[in-house]
Amino acid sequence: MMKLMPEGSQNDVRQMFNRISRRYDLLNRLLSFGTDVSWRRKMASFLPRHNDQQILDLATGTADQILALFEQTDQVRSGIGMDLAEKMLELGRKKIEGRGLSEVISLNVGDVTAIPVGNEAFDVVTISFGIRNVRHVAKGIEEMYRVLKPGGRVLILEFSLPRSPLVRGAYLFYLRHILPRVGAWVSGAPLAYRYLNETIETFPYGEVFCNLLRAEGFTAVKAHPLTFGVATIYLGDKPC
């Protein structure tokens, strides 16, 4: 059974990410051994094959995912990133300005479960390492479906658990004993990285998560495991 976040914890998540915002990118590189960069770039290979795409990146954080899409393809015309944590967005805006993309990418405060845009507004919706933090996952997926144009695509990058018992055992040891200590030491926020490993272990992944996408109407749903299954890209299309 999917474990939902407790009542009131969405605001706690916002405050947590605001607290760790300045060390967030550094910790992502350290704790993933740099593989998060290649995972985000890989997302671009799953974009639909047409030009002038408008993209919405949810739980955008410091804008790493939306920037990776712009850097990996010329098929994207414009993009909006949304996140609950304003301090994360502030850092993302600086990155976007530094790359000269302020005219085509904007960042706004927004909740995955109540996306503040109209129906059928985007060709692609992406979310990387953020769906675990959504209290009502089904509602979030429903909102992604709503804001996609017919024929649009959702791409979700999220941590998962490896199938191989050997790799899974080593990964769980890392999650439970090494990641929380390193994360706490670098960020100064021990609860944030204990929370991270707990959500990775309890969140649905693989075919279970694919079924959540299908339940909200997505078709051609597929899971693409990355790096022995440590992360997975999920793809789903909205019927025309």
N, C-alpha and C positions, 0 to 999 in steps of 0.2 A: 504494500500500500504506500502511496506517495505521502511523504511527510510534509505537511504544510507548516509555514512559518507561524509562530504564535501571534496572537492579537497584539497590535501595537508595535511589532518588531520592524515594520517597514520604515518607520521614523528612526528606529535604532540603526537600521542599515544605512540610511542617509547620513546620519551623524558619524557612523563608523567610517564611511568612505570619505567624508569631508576631513576627518582627523588624519587619515593616512594618505591623503591626496598627494602630498609632495614627495613621498617615498614610493608611491604606487608603481610607477613605471620601472624604477630600479628593482623593486621586489619582483615584479613580473619577470624581468630578465633573469634575475638571480635564481628564483625558485623554479623556473621552467628550463633553466640552463639555456636560455635564448630561443627555445623552440616555439614559444608563443608567437614570435615574429613570423616564422615560416607558416605556422597554422593560420594566422590572419591573412597572409598573402595567398594561401591556398584557397581561401574563400572566393577569391576573384575568379578562379577557374570554374566555379559553379554558377556564375552569373548567366542570365539568359543571353542568347546570341543575337542581340540587336543593339543598335546605338541609341544615344540620347536617353539613357535610363535615369530615372529619378529614384534616389535611394533614401530610405529612412533607416538610420542605425540607432537601435534602442539600447539603453544601458551603455551609452557610448563612452562614458568615463572620460579619459583624456584624449579621446578621438583617434586612438591607434587603429581601430578597425576601419573606420570610414576613410582615413588617410591611406591605409594599405590598399583599399579598393581603387581609389583614384590613382595611386602610383602604379598599380599592376595592370590597368586597362584604360583604354580611351573610349570605352563604351558608356561611361557614366557622364551625364550632363550636369547634374546638381545633386546635392545631398543635404539632409538635415540629420543632426545627431541630437538625441534626447537622453537626459539622465536626471535622477533626483538630486544628485550632489553638485551644488553650484560651484564648489571649489575645484572639483574635478573638471567641470566645464571651463572654468577660467584658464586652467592649464592647457586644455585642448584648444581654446581659441588662440593662445599664443603660438602653438604648433602650426595651426592652420594659417595664421598671419605670416609666420616665418617661411612657409612654403608658397606664399602668394596665392592662396586659394580662398581667401575671405569672401570673394564675390560669388563663389559657387558652393561653399559649404557654410552652413550656419548651425550653431549649437543653442539649444533651448532646454529649459527645465521641463521635464515631462515624465509621466508615470506610464509604465507598460500596460497597466490595466485600465487606463483611461487616457488613451492617446489623443492629445488636443488638436486633431486634424479631421477633415471631413472624410466621407467614404470614398474608396477607390481613388486614392490620391497618388500612390506610388507603384512603381514597377517592381521594386524589390524592397523587402524588409529584412534587415539583419540584426542579430543580437549575439554578442560574443561574451561568454562567461558571465552572463547576467540573468539568464532565465532561472537559475537556482535561487536567486534572491527575490523572486517574485512570489508573493504570498499566495495569490490565486493563479496558478499556472494556466489553467484552462481559460480563465478570463483574459489573461495576457495573450494567449494564442488566438482567442476569438477576436481580440482587438487587432492583432496583426492581419488576420484574414479580412476584417472589415476595411482596413485602410489600403489594402492591395487592390490594384486594378484587376479585372478579369484577365487571366493568363499570367498574372504576376507570381512572384516566387518569394518564399521565405527561406532564409538561410540562418541556421542556428549553430553556433560553435560552442560546445560545452565540454567540461571535463566528464570523463566516464571511467569505468573500471575495466582493466584488461581481462581477457578471457583466460589467458595462460595462467595456471596456478602459480608458476614460478615468478612470472613478471608481476602478477597481481600481489603476491606476498611481499615482494620487494617494494612495490609501489605503496602498499598500505603501511609498511614500516616507515617509509619516507613521509607519508601524509601525517601519520600519528606522532612521530617522534622527532623528525628533523625539521620539516616545514614549519610547525608552530614555533619552534625555538628560534630559527633563523628569522622568521617573519617578525616575531616579538622583539628580537634584538635590534633589527634594522628600523622597524617602524615605531617602536615604543608603544605599540598597541597589542598586547598579547591576546586579548579576546578576539580581535579581528582574524587572526590566523588560526586560532582554534575553531572559530566559526567556519572558516574556509574548509578545513579538512572534514568537519562534521557534515557540511552540506554536500560535499563531493560523494561521501560514502552513502548518504541516504537518498540522494536525488535519483529519479528513474532515468535509465539510459538504454540505449540500444532499441530493440523492438518495442519495449514498453513505452518509451518516449515517442517512437514513431506512431504508436496507436493513439497517443494524445493528439497528435497532429491530424490524424485521419478522423478522429471524433469531431473535430471542429470544421471538417469539410475539405481539408487539403488532400490532393491526389498525387500520384507518382512519388509517394513519400519514400525516401531512402536514407539510410545511415551510412556514413563513410568514416570508419575508424581511422585515427591518425596515431602514429608512434606507438604501436603495439596496443592501441585501444585506450591510451591515457586520455585522449580527447576524441571527440566525434563531431563531424559536421553533419547536420540534419538538413535535408532538402524537402520542400513540399511546394506544390503548385496550386494556385487557385484556378478552378475550372473557368474556361471562357464562357 
